[in-house]
Amino acid sequence: MLRAQIKVTYLDGRVVEFDGKGRLWIDFEDMFDISIMELEAKMRMKHIWWLGYQCAKTEKKHGGVEFDPWADGVETVEFEVDDNPLDERVTPTS
């Protein structure tokens, strides 16, 4: 499963970190009509900021506002893919 660490720094100095996983990727593909696997080649700032917003919204840490007003209060959104998201190595069963 694809996972990423997403760090949002707000203009007021607050820093909130999110674990991007699961449903986030499906919502991303629906929103932008591209595969998450194409993100690196076609990355736009709005993609990264939208991921930050969606994580904040999912955890009800978005202030109850839509994307644009939320983005007005954000300084940066950082995004780092976790290449090995499992805590332990998977052992094949067959």
C-alpha positions as CSV (number, residue, x, y, z in Angstrom):
1,M,0.0,0.0,0.0
2,L,1.3,3.5,-0.9
3,R,1.9,5.8,2.1
4,A,3.3,9.2,2.5
5,Q,4.1,11.7,5.2
6,I,2.5,15.0,4.7
7,K,3.5,18.0,6.8
8,V,1.4,21.2,6.8
9,T,2.9,24.4,8.2
10,Y,0.3,27.1,8.8
11,L,1.0,30.9,8.7
12,D,0.5,31.0,12.5
13,G,3.4,28.6,13.0
14,R,1.4,25.5,13.7
15,V,2.9,22.3,12.2
16,V,0.6,19.3,11.7
17,E,1.8,16.0,10.3
18,F,-0.4,13.4,8.6
19,D,0.0,9.9,7.4
20,G,-1.3,9.8,3.8
21,K,-2.7,6.4,3.0
22,G,-5.7,4.3,1.8
23,R,-8.7,6.4,0.7
24,L,-6.6,9.5,0.2
25,W,-5.2,8.0,-3.0
26,I,-8.6,7.0,-4.4
27,D,-9.9,10.5,-3.7
28,F,-6.8,12.0,-5.4
29,E,-7.3,10.0,-8.5
30,D,-11.0,11.0,-8.6
31,M,-10.3,14.7,-8.1
32,F,-7.5,15.1,-10.6
33,D,-8.3,12.2,-13.1
34,I,-4.8,10.9,-13.0
35,S,-3.2,7.8,-11.4
36,I,-1.3,8.4,-8.2
37,M,1.5,6.5,-10.0
38,E,1.7,9.4,-12.5
39,L,2.1,12.0,-9.7
40,E,5.9,12.4,-9.8
41,A,5.9,13.0,-13.6
42,K,2.9,15.4,-13.6
43,M,3.2,17.0,-10.1
44,R,1.7,20.4,-9.6
45,M,1.7,22.4,-6.4
46,K,-2.1,22.1,-6.1
47,H,-1.7,18.3,-6.0
48,I,0.5,18.5,-2.9
49,W,-1.6,21.2,-1.2
50,W,-4.8,19.3,-2.0
51,L,-3.3,16.1,-0.3
52,G,-2.5,18.2,2.8
53,Y,-6.0,19.7,2.8
54,Q,-7.7,16.3,2.3
55,C,-5.7,14.8,5.2
56,A,-6.6,17.7,7.4
57,K,-10.2,17.5,6.4
58,T,-10.3,13.7,7.1
59,E,-9.0,14.3,10.6
60,K,-11.3,17.3,11.1
61,K,-8.3,19.6,11.4
62,H,-9.2,21.9,8.4
63,G,-11.1,24.5,10.4
64,G,-14.4,23.5,8.7
65,V,-13.5,25.4,5.5
66,E,-13.2,24.5,1.9
67,F,-9.8,24.2,0.1
68,D,-9.2,27.9,-1.0
69,P,-9.8,29.5,2.5
70,W,-7.7,26.7,4.1
71,A,-4.9,27.3,1.6
72,D,-4.9,31.0,2.4
73,G,-3.8,30.1,6.0
74,V,-1.0,27.7,5.0
75,E,2.6,28.5,4.5
76,T,3.9,25.2,3.1
77,V,2.9,21.6,2.5
78,E,5.6,19.0,2.4
79,F,5.2,15.6,0.9
80,E,7.4,12.5,1.3
81,V,6.6,9.1,-0.1
82,D,7.3,6.2,2.2
83,D,9.0,3.6,0.0
84,N,8.7,0.8,2.6
85,P,5.4,1.5,4.4
86,L,5.2,-1.9,6.2
87,D,6.7,-2.2,9.6
88,E,7.9,-5.8,8.8
89,R,8.8,-7.6,5.6
90,V,6.0,-9.5,4.0
91,T,6.5,-13.3,3.9
92,P,4.8,-15.0,0.9
93,T,2.3,-17.6,2.0
94,S,2.4,-19.6,-1.3
